[in-house]
């Protein structure tokens, strides 16, 4: 705790907007639907660069 700041109580409830905005992660499939058969047939790259 920081000296001089009041203690905040933690709420157990979430607002509707918070619940809608929460992200979820889908399960990773056990078998890929498509797989590259040649070298450099599929290339992933970051073309956006740093965002400020």
mmCIF file as Biopython writes it, N, C-alpha, C and O atoms, coordinates in Angstrom:
data_model
#
loop_
_atom_site.group_PDB
_atom_site.id
_atom_site.type_symbol
_atom_site.label_atom_id
_atom_site.label_alt_id
_atom_site.label_comp_id
_atom_site.label_asym_id
_atom_site.label_entity_id
_atom_site.label_seq_id
_atom_site.pdbx_PDB_ins_code
_atom_site.Cartn_x
_atom_site.Cartn_y
_atom_site.Cartn_z
_atom_site.occupancy
_atom_site.B_iso_or_equiv
_atom_site.auth_seq_id
_atom_site.auth_asym_id
_atom_site.pdbx_PDB_model_num
ATOM 1   N N  . UNK A ? 1  ? 0.834   -1.181  0.000   1.0 0.0 1  A 1 
ATOM 2   C CA . UNK A ? 1  ? 0.000   0.000   0.000   1.0 0.0 1  A 1 
ATOM 3   C C  . UNK A ? 1  ? 0.883   1.250   0.000   1.0 0.0 1  A 1 
ATOM 4   O O  . UNK A ? 1  ? 2.008   1.239   0.499   1.0 0.0 1  A 1 
ATOM 5   N N  . UNK A ? 2  ? 0.354   2.298   -0.559  1.0 0.0 2  A 1 
ATOM 6   C CA . UNK A ? 2  ? 1.064   3.567   -0.625  1.0 0.0 2  A 1 
ATOM 7   C C  . UNK A ? 2  ? 0.575   4.462   0.503   1.0 0.0 2  A 1 
ATOM 8   O O  . UNK A ? 2  ? -0.629  4.595   0.721   1.0 0.0 2  A 1 
ATOM 9   N N  . UNK A ? 3  ? 1.500   5.068   1.211   1.0 0.0 3  A 1 
ATOM 10  C CA . UNK A ? 3  ? 1.121   5.959   2.310   1.0 0.0 3  A 1 
ATOM 11  C C  . UNK A ? 3  ? 0.406   7.183   1.753   1.0 0.0 3  A 1 
ATOM 12  O O  . UNK A ? 3  ? 0.843   7.776   0.767   1.0 0.0 3  A 1 
ATOM 13  N N  . UNK A ? 4  ? -0.700  7.555   2.397   1.0 0.0 4  A 1 
ATOM 14  C CA . UNK A ? 4  ? -1.431  8.744   1.993   1.0 0.0 4  A 1 
ATOM 15  C C  . UNK A ? 4  ? -2.589  8.477   1.046   1.0 0.0 4  A 1 
ATOM 16  O O  . UNK A ? 4  ? -3.439  9.351   0.869   1.0 0.0 4  A 1 
ATOM 17  N N  . UNK A ? 5  ? -2.654  7.300   0.430   1.0 0.0 5  A 1 
ATOM 18  C CA . UNK A ? 5  ? -3.767  6.975   -0.458  1.0 0.0 5  A 1 
ATOM 19  C C  . UNK A ? 5  ? -4.793  6.152   0.306   1.0 0.0 5  A 1 
ATOM 20  O O  . UNK A ? 5  ? -4.422  5.268   1.078   1.0 0.0 5  A 1 
ATOM 21  N N  . UNK A ? 6  ? -6.074  6.427   0.105   1.0 0.0 6  A 1 
ATOM 22  C CA . UNK A ? 6  ? -7.090  5.642   0.799   1.0 0.0 6  A 1 
ATOM 23  C C  . UNK A ? 6  ? -7.155  4.224   0.232   1.0 0.0 6  A 1 
ATOM 24  O O  . UNK A ? 6  ? -6.887  3.994   -0.948  1.0 0.0 6  A 1 
ATOM 25  N N  . UNK A ? 7  ? -7.513  3.294   1.090   1.0 0.0 7  A 1 
ATOM 26  C CA . UNK A ? 7  ? -7.658  1.906   0.645   1.0 0.0 7  A 1 
ATOM 27  C C  . UNK A ? 7  ? -8.926  1.794   -0.192  1.0 0.0 7  A 1 
ATOM 28  O O  . UNK A ? 7  ? -9.988  2.263   0.219   1.0 0.0 7  A 1 
ATOM 29  N N  . UNK A ? 8  ? -8.820  1.178   -1.353  1.0 0.0 8  A 1 
ATOM 30  C CA . UNK A ? 8  ? -9.970  0.995   -2.233  1.0 0.0 8  A 1 
ATOM 31  C C  . UNK A ? 8  ? -10.516 -0.406  -2.042  1.0 0.0 8  A 1 
ATOM 32  O O  . UNK A ? 8  ? -9.761  -1.375  -1.954  1.0 0.0 8  A 1 
ATOM 33  N N  . UNK A ? 9  ? -11.834 -0.504  -1.978  1.0 0.0 9  A 1 
ATOM 34  C CA . UNK A ? 9  ? -12.410 -1.840  -1.867  1.0 0.0 9  A 1 
ATOM 35  C C  . UNK A ? 9  ? -12.584 -2.417  -3.266  1.0 0.0 9  A 1 
ATOM 36  O O  . UNK A ? 9  ? -12.874 -1.692  -4.217  1.0 0.0 9  A 1 
ATOM 37  N N  . UNK A ? 10 ? -12.409 -3.699  -3.376  1.0 0.0 10 A 1 
ATOM 38  C CA . UNK A ? 10 ? -12.464 -4.378  -4.661  1.0 0.0 10 A 1 
ATOM 39  C C  . UNK A ? 10 ? -13.878 -4.876  -4.898  1.0 0.0 10 A 1 
ATOM 40  O O  . UNK A ? 10 ? -14.464 -5.520  -4.028  1.0 0.0 10 A 1 
ATOM 41  N N  . UNK A ? 11 ? -14.433 -4.581  -6.074  1.0 0.0 11 A 1 
ATOM 42  C CA . UNK A ? 11 ? -15.783 -5.024  -6.405  1.0 0.0 11 A 1 
ATOM 43  C C  . UNK A ? 11 ? -15.716 -6.363  -7.132  1.0 0.0 11 A 1 
ATOM 44  O O  . UNK A ? 11 ? -14.827 -6.595  -7.951  1.0 0.0 11 A 1 
ATOM 45  N N  . UNK A ? 12 ? -16.664 -7.236  -6.823  1.0 0.0 12 A 1 
ATOM 46  C CA . UNK A ? 12 ? -16.705 -8.546  -7.468  1.0 0.0 12 A 1 
ATOM 47  C C  . UNK A ? 12 ? -17.538 -8.542  -8.743  1.0 0.0 12 A 1 
ATOM 48  O O  . UNK A ? 12 ? -17.526 -9.522  -9.487  1.0 0.0 12 A 1 
ATOM 49  N N  . UNK A ? 13 ? -18.256 -7.461  -9.005  1.0 0.0 13 A 1 
ATOM 50  C CA . UNK A ? 13 ? -19.122 -7.443  -10.172 1.0 0.0 13 A 1 
ATOM 51  C C  . UNK A ? 13 ? -18.460 -6.685  -11.319 1.0 0.0 13 A 1 
ATOM 52  O O  . UNK A ? 13 ? -17.685 -5.754  -11.098 1.0 0.0 13 A 1 
ATOM 53  N N  . UNK A ? 14 ? -18.774 -7.094  -12.539 1.0 0.0 14 A 1 
ATOM 54  C CA . UNK A ? 14 ? -18.252 -6.444  -13.737 1.0 0.0 14 A 1 
ATOM 55  C C  . UNK A ? 14 ? -19.392 -5.754  -14.462 1.0 0.0 14 A 1 
ATOM 56  O O  . UNK A ? 14 ? -20.514 -6.262  -14.479 1.0 0.0 14 A 1 
ATOM 57  N N  . UNK A ? 15 ? -19.121 -4.611  -15.056 1.0 0.0 15 A 1 
ATOM 58  C CA . UNK A ? 15 ? -20.151 -3.932  -15.839 1.0 0.0 15 A 1 
ATOM 59  C C  . UNK A ? 15 ? -20.312 -4.647  -17.180 1.0 0.0 15 A 1 
ATOM 60  O O  . UNK A ? 15 ? -19.439 -5.415  -17.586 1.0 0.0 15 A 1 
ATOM 61  N N  . UNK A ? 16 ? -21.425 -4.395  -17.864 1.0 0.0 16 A 1 
ATOM 62  C CA . UNK A ? 16 ? -21.720 -5.079  -19.128 1.0 0.0 16 A 1 
ATOM 63  C C  . UNK A ? 16 ? -20.653 -4.778  -20.180 1.0 0.0 16 A 1 
ATOM 64  O O  . UNK A ? 16 ? -20.275 -5.663  -20.947 1.0 0.0 16 A 1 
ATOM 65  N N  . UNK A ? 17 ? -20.166 -3.539  -20.223 1.0 0.0 17 A 1 
ATOM 66  C CA . UNK A ? 17 ? -19.147 -3.177  -21.215 1.0 0.0 17 A 1 
ATOM 67  C C  . UNK A ? 17 ? -17.843 -3.924  -20.976 1.0 0.0 17 A 1 
ATOM 68  O O  . UNK A ? 17 ? -17.157 -4.300  -21.927 1.0 0.0 17 A 1 
ATOM 69  N N  . UNK A ? 18 ? -17.494 -4.142  -19.703 1.0 0.0 18 A 1 
ATOM 70  C CA . UNK A ? 18 ? -16.271 -4.887  -19.392 1.0 0.0 18 A 1 
ATOM 71  C C  . UNK A ? 18 ? -16.390 -6.334  -19.864 1.0 0.0 18 A 1 
ATOM 72  O O  . UNK A ? 18 ? -15.432 -6.899  -20.392 1.0 0.0 18 A 1 
ATOM 73  N N  . UNK A ? 19 ? -17.559 -6.928  -19.675 1.0 0.0 19 A 1 
ATOM 74  C CA . UNK A ? 19 ? -17.759 -8.314  -20.091 1.0 0.0 19 A 1 
ATOM 75  C C  . UNK A ? 19 ? -17.719 -8.450  -21.605 1.0 0.0 19 A 1 
ATOM 76  O O  . UNK A ? 19 ? -17.172 -9.422  -22.125 1.0 0.0 19 A 1 
ATOM 77  N N  . UNK A ? 20 ? -18.299 -7.477  -22.324 1.0 0.0 20 A 1 
ATOM 78  C CA . UNK A ? 20 ? -18.292 -7.521  -23.786 1.0 0.0 20 A 1 
ATOM 79  C C  . UNK A ? 20 ? -16.873 -7.340  -24.309 1.0 0.0 20 A 1 
ATOM 80  O O  . UNK A ? 20 ? -16.500 -7.969  -25.299 1.0 0.0 20 A 1 
ATOM 81  N N  . UNK A ? 21 ? -16.081 -6.498  -23.667 1.0 0.0 21 A 1 
ATOM 82  C CA . UNK A ? 21 ? -14.738 -6.190  -24.138 1.0 0.0 21 A 1 
ATOM 83  C C  . UNK A ? 21 ? -13.696 -7.239  -23.824 1.0 0.0 21 A 1 
ATOM 84  O O  . UNK A ? 21 ? -12.589 -7.184  -24.360 1.0 0.0 21 A 1 
ATOM 85  N N  . UNK A ? 22 ? -14.020 -8.192  -22.970 1.0 0.0 22 A 1 
ATOM 86  C CA . UNK A ? 22 ? -13.032 -9.213  -22.610 1.0 0.0 22 A 1 
ATOM 87  C C  . UNK A ? 22 ? -12.741 -10.102 -23.816 1.0 0.0 22 A 1 
ATOM 88  O O  . UNK A ? 22 ? -13.649 -10.521 -24.532 1.0 0.0 22 A 1 
ATOM 89  N N  . UNK A ? 23 ? -11.482 -10.372 -24.017 1.0 0.0 23 A 1 
ATOM 90  C CA . UNK A ? 23 ? -11.086 -11.230 -25.123 1.0 0.0 23 A 1 
ATOM 91  C C  . UNK A ? 23 ? -11.059 -12.675 -24.662 1.0 0.0 23 A 1 
ATOM 92  O O  . UNK A ? 23 ? -10.897 -12.962 -23.476 1.0 0.0 23 A 1 
ATOM 93  N N  . UNK A ? 24 ? -11.215 -13.557 -25.593 1.0 0.0 24 A 1 
ATOM 94  C CA . UNK A ? 24 ? -11.100 -14.978 -25.290 1.0 0.0 24 A 1 
ATOM 95  C C  . UNK A ? 24 ? -10.170 -15.617 -26.312 1.0 0.0 24 A 1 
ATOM 96  O O  . UNK A ? 24 ? -9.923  -15.060 -27.381 1.0 0.0 24 A 1 
ATOM 97  N N  . UNK A ? 25 ? -9.681  -16.747 -25.980 1.0 0.0 25 A 1 
ATOM 98  C CA . UNK A ? 25 ? -8.755  -17.449 -26.855 1.0 0.0 25 A 1 
ATOM 99  C C  . UNK A ? 25 ? -9.384  -18.782 -27.254 1.0 0.0 25 A 1 
ATOM 100 O O  . UNK A ? 25 ? -9.792  -19.570 -26.401 1.0 0.0 25 A 1 
ATOM 101 N N  . UNK A ? 26 ? -9.456  -19.019 -28.559 1.0 0.0 26 A 1 
ATOM 102 C CA . UNK A ? 26 ? -9.984  -20.287 -29.047 1.0 0.0 26 A 1 
ATOM 103 C C  . UNK A ? 26 ? -8.949  -21.381 -28.840 1.0 0.0 26 A 1 
ATOM 104 O O  . UNK A ? 26 ? -7.750  -21.113 -28.768 1.0 0.0 26 A 1 
ATOM 105 N N  . UNK A ? 27 ? -9.418  -22.599 -28.748 1.0 0.0 27 A 1 
ATOM 106 C CA . UNK A ? 27 ? -8.519  -23.733 -28.590 1.0 0.0 27 A 1 
ATOM 107 C C  . UNK A ? 27 ? -7.692  -23.925 -29.862 1.0 0.0 27 A 1 
ATOM 108 O O  . UNK A ? 27 ? -8.183  -23.707 -30.969 1.0 0.0 27 A 1 
ATOM 109 N N  . UNK A ? 28 ? -6.453  -24.328 -29.696 1.0 0.0 28 A 1 
ATOM 110 C CA . UNK A ? 28 ? -5.583  -24.591 -30.840 1.0 0.0 28 A 1 
ATOM 111 C C  . UNK A ? 28 ? -5.991  -25.929 -31.443 1.0 0.0 28 A 1 
ATOM 112 O O  . UNK A ? 28 ? -6.061  -26.928 -30.728 1.0 0.0 28 A 1 
ATOM 113 N N  . UNK A ? 29 ? -6.265  -25.966 -32.756 1.0 0.0 29 A 1 
ATOM 114 C CA . UNK A ? 29 ? -6.684  -27.234 -33.357 1.0 0.0 29 A 1 
ATOM 115 C C  . UNK A ? 29 ? -5.554  -28.258 -33.316 1.0 0.0 29 A 1 
ATOM 116 O O  . UNK A ? 29 ? -4.379  -27.911 -33.440 1.0 0.0 29 A 1 
ATOM 117 N N  . UNK A ? 30 ? -5.923  -29.511 -33.140 1.0 0.0 30 A 1 
ATOM 118 C CA . UNK A ? 30 ? -4.919  -30.579 -33.069 1.0 0.0 30 A 1 
ATOM 119 C C  . UNK A ? 30 ? -4.279  -30.824 -34.433 1.0 0.0 30 A 1 
ATOM 120 O O  . UNK A ? 30 ? -3.115  -31.218 -34.508 1.0 0.0 30 A 1 
ATOM 121 N N  . UNK A ? 31 ? -5.021  -30.596 -35.499 1.0 0.0 31 A 1 
ATOM 122 C CA . UNK A ? 31 ? -4.502  -30.810 -36.847 1.0 0.0 31 A 1 
ATOM 123 C C  . UNK A ? 31 ? -4.783  -29.560 -37.674 1.0 0.0 31 A 1 
ATOM 124 O O  . UNK A ? 31 ? -5.903  -29.049 -37.671 1.0 0.0 31 A 1 
ATOM 125 N N  . UNK A ? 32 ? -3.782  -29.074 -38.371 1.0 0.0 32 A 1 
ATOM 126 C CA . UNK A ? 32 ? -3.941  -27.882 -39.201 1.0 0.0 32 A 1 
ATOM 127 C C  . UNK A ? 32 ? -4.790  -28.207 -40.425 1.0 0.0 32 A 1 
ATOM 128 O O  . UNK A ? 32 ? -4.735  -29.312 -40.964 1.0 0.0 32 A 1 
ATOM 129 N N  . UNK A ? 33 ? -5.583  -27.210 -40.853 1.0 0.0 33 A 1 
ATOM 130 C CA . UNK A ? 33 ? -6.415  -27.423 -42.040 1.0 0.0 33 A 1 
ATOM 131 C C  . UNK A ? 33 ? -5.570  -27.328 -43.313 1.0 0.0 33 A 1 
ATOM 132 O O  . UNK A ? 33 ? -5.887  -27.958 -44.322 1.0 0.0 33 A 1 
ATOM 133 N N  . UNK A ? 34 ? -4.507  -26.549 -43.261 1.0 0.0 34 A 1 
ATOM 134 C CA . UNK A ? 34 ? -3.641  -26.385 -44.425 1.0 0.0 34 A 1 
ATOM 135 C C  . UNK A ? 34 ? -2.209  -26.316 -43.947 1.0 0.0 34 A 1 
ATOM 136 O O  . UNK A ? 34 ? -1.932  -25.720 -42.906 1.0 0.0 34 A 1 
ATOM 137 N N  . UNK A ? 35 ? -1.306  -26.908 -44.678 1.0 0.0 35 A 1 
ATOM 138 C CA . UNK A ? 35 ? 0.104   -26.891 -44.302 1.0 0.0 35 A 1 
ATOM 139 C C  . UNK A ? 35 ? 0.943   -26.629 -45.549 1.0 0.0 35 A 1 
ATOM 140 O O  . UNK A ? 35 ? 0.672   -27.191 -46.611 1.0 0.0 35 A 1 
ATOM 141 N N  . UNK A ? 36 ? 1.949   -25.787 -45.427 1.0 0.0 36 A 1 
ATOM 142 C CA . UNK A ? 36 ? 2.833   -25.489 -46.554 1.0 0.0 36 A 1 
ATOM 143 C C  . UNK A ? 36 ? 3.629   -26.732 -46.920 1.0 0.0 36 A 1 
ATOM 144 O O  . UNK A ? 36 ? 4.089   -27.469 -46.048 1.0 0.0 36 A 1 
ATOM 145 N N  . UNK A ? 37 ? 3.783   -26.955 -48.209 1.0 0.0 37 A 1 
ATOM 146 C CA . UNK A ? 37 ? 4.534   -28.125 -48.662 1.0 0.0 37 A 1 
ATOM 147 C C  . UNK A ? 37 ? 5.897   -27.747 -49.241 1.0 0.0 37 A 1 
ATOM 148 O O  . UNK A ? 37 ? 6.766   -28.608 -49.380 1.0 0.0 37 A 1 
ATOM 149 N N  . UNK A ? 38 ? 6.094   -26.478 -49.577 1.0 0.0 38 A 1 
ATOM 150 C CA . UNK A ? 38 ? 7.363   -26.015 -50.130 1.0 0.0 38 A 1 
ATOM 151 C C  . UNK A ? 38 ? 7.961   -24.946 -49.228 1.0 0.0 38 A 1 
ATOM 152 O O  . UNK A ? 38 ? 7.243   -24.283 -48.479 1.0 0.0 38 A 1 
ATOM 153 N N  . UNK A ? 39 ? 9.277   -24.779 -49.303 1.0 0.0 39 A 1 
ATOM 154 C CA . UNK A ? 39 ? 9.929   -23.721 -48.540 1.0 0.0 39 A 1 
ATOM 155 C C  . UNK A ? 39 ? 9.436   -22.361 -49.022 1.0 0.0 39 A 1 
ATOM 156 O O  . UNK A ? 39 ? 9.251   -22.149 -50.220 1.0 0.0 39 A 1 
ATOM 157 N N  . UNK A ? 40 ? 9.224   -21.449 -48.089 1.0 0.0 40 A 1 
ATOM 158 C CA . UNK A ? 40 ? 8.768   -20.082 -48.352 1.0 0.0 40 A 1 
ATOM 159 C C  . UNK A ? 40 ? 7.389   -20.017 -49.014 1.0 0.0 40 A 1 
ATOM 160 O O  . UNK A ? 40 ? 7.024   -18.989 -49.583 1.0 0.0 40 A 1 
ATOM 161 N N  . UNK A ? 41 ? 6.631   -21.100 -48.942 1.0 0.0 41 A 1 
ATOM 162 C CA . UNK A ? 41 ? 5.279   -21.078 -49.489 1.0 0.0 41 A 1 
ATOM 163 C C  . UNK A ? 41 ? 4.349   -20.248 -48.591 1.0 0.0 41 A 1 
ATOM 164 O O  . UNK A ? 41 ? 3.393   -19.637 -49.067 1.0 0.0 41 A 1 
ATOM 165 N N  . UNK A ? 42 ? 4.643   -20.237 -47.305 1.0 0.0 42 A 1 
ATOM 166 C CA . UNK A ? 42 ? 3.877   -19.451 -46.350 1.0 0.0 42 A 1 
ATOM 167 C C  . UNK A ? 42 ? 4.856   -18.656 -45.504 1.0 0.0 42 A 1 
ATOM 168 O O  . UNK A ? 42 ? 5.716   -19.228 -44.834 1.0 0.0 42 A 1 
ATOM 169 N N  . UNK A ? 43 ? 4.726   -17.327 -45.536 1.0 0.0 43 A 1 
ATOM 170 C CA . UNK A ? 43 ? 5.635   -16.459 -44.799 1.0 0.0 43 A 1 
ATOM 171 C C  . UNK A ? 43 ? 4.802   -15.530 -43.916 1.0 0.0 43 A 1 
ATOM 172 O O  . UNK A ? 43 ? 3.871   -14.884 -44.394 1.0 0.0 43 A 1 
ATOM 173 N N  . UNK A ? 44 ? 5.139   -15.465 -42.627 1.0 0.0 44 A 1 
ATOM 174 C CA . UNK A ? 44 ? 4.499   -14.534 -41.699 1.0 0.0 44 A 1 
ATOM 175 C C  . UNK A ? 44 ? 5.456   -13.367 -41.487 1.0 0.0 44 A 1 
ATOM 176 O O  . UNK A ? 44 ? 6.654   -13.568 -41.289 1.0 0.0 44 A 1 
ATOM 177 N N  . UNK A ? 45 ? 4.925   -12.147 -41.528 1.0 0.0 45 A 1 
ATOM 178 C CA . UNK A ? 45 ? 5.781   -10.987 -41.297 1.0 0.0 45 A 1 
ATOM 179 C C  . UNK A ? 45 ? 4.999   -9.895  -40.577 1.0 0.0 45 A 1 
ATOM 180 O O  . UNK A ? 45 ? 3.772   -9.833  -40.657 1.0 0.0 45 A 1 
ATOM 181 N N  . UNK A ? 46 ? 5.726   -9.043  -39.880 1.0 0.0 46 A 1 
ATOM 182 C CA . UNK A ? 46 ? 5.150   -7.906  -39.175 1.0 0.0 46 A 1 
ATOM 183 C C  . UNK A ? 46 ? 5.407   -6.673  -40.028 1.0 0.0 46 A 1 
ATOM 184 O O  . UNK A ? 46 ? 6.507   -6.122  -40.006 1.0 0.0 46 A 1 
ATOM 185 N N  . UNK A ? 47 ? 4.401   -6.238  -40.778 1.0 0.0 47 A 1 
ATOM 186 C CA . UNK A ? 47 ? 4.590   -5.112  -41.689 1.0 0.0 47 A 1 
ATOM 187 C C  . UNK A ? 47 ? 4.114   -3.793  -41.091 1.0 0.0 47 A 1 
ATOM 188 O O  . UNK A ? 47 ? 4.233   -2.746  -41.728 1.0 0.0 47 A 1 
ATOM 189 N N  . UNK A ? 48 ? 3.580   -3.834  -39.880 1.0 0.0 48 A 1 
ATOM 190 C CA . UNK A ? 48 ? 3.031   -2.624  -39.270 1.0 0.0 48 A 1 
ATOM 191 C C  . UNK A ? 48 ? 4.115   -1.797  -38.589 1.0 0.0 48 A 1 
ATOM 192 O O  . UNK A ? 48 ? 4.107   -0.570  -38.686 1.0 0.0 48 A 1 
ATOM 193 N N  . UNK A ? 49 ? 5.032   -2.444  -37.912 1.0 0.0 49 A 1 
ATOM 194 C CA . UNK A ? 49 ? 6.073   -1.717  -37.198 1.0 0.0 49 A 1 
ATOM 195 C C  . UNK A ? 49 ? 5.599   -1.270  -35.830 1.0 0.0 49 A 1 
ATOM 196 O O  . UNK A ? 49 ? 4.479   -1.588  -35.430 1.0 0.0 49 A 1 
ATOM 197 N N  . UNK A ? 50 ? 6.436   -0.536  -35.104 1.0 0.0 50 A 1 
ATOM 198 C CA . UNK A ? 50 ? 6.052   -0.096  -33.765 1.0 0.0 50 A 1 
ATOM 199 C C  . UNK A ? 50 ? 4.921   0.936   -33.815 1.0 0.0 50 A 1 
ATOM 200 O O  . UNK A ? 50 ? 4.887   1.796   -34.696 1.0 0.0 50 A 1 
ATOM 201 N N  . UNK A ? 51 ? 4.009   0.835   -32.866 1.0 0.0 51 A 1 
ATOM 202 C CA . UNK A ? 51 ? 2.891   1.770   -32.775 1.0 0.0 51 A 1 
ATOM 203 C C  . UNK A ? 51 ? 3.081   2.610   -31.522 1.0 0.0 51 A 1 
ATOM 204 O O  . UNK A ? 51 ? 3.272   2.078   -30.428 1.0 0.0 51 A 1 
ATOM 205 N N  . UNK A ? 52 ? 3.028   3.901   -31.689 1.0 0.0 52 A 1 
ATOM 206 C CA . UNK A ? 52 ? 3.193   4.815   -30.554 1.0 0.0 52 A 1 
ATOM 207 C C  . UNK A ? 52 ? 1.854   5.382   -30.142 1.0 0.0 52 A 1 
ATOM 208 O O  . UNK A ? 52 ? 1.782   6.174   -29.202 1.0 0.0 52 A 1 
#
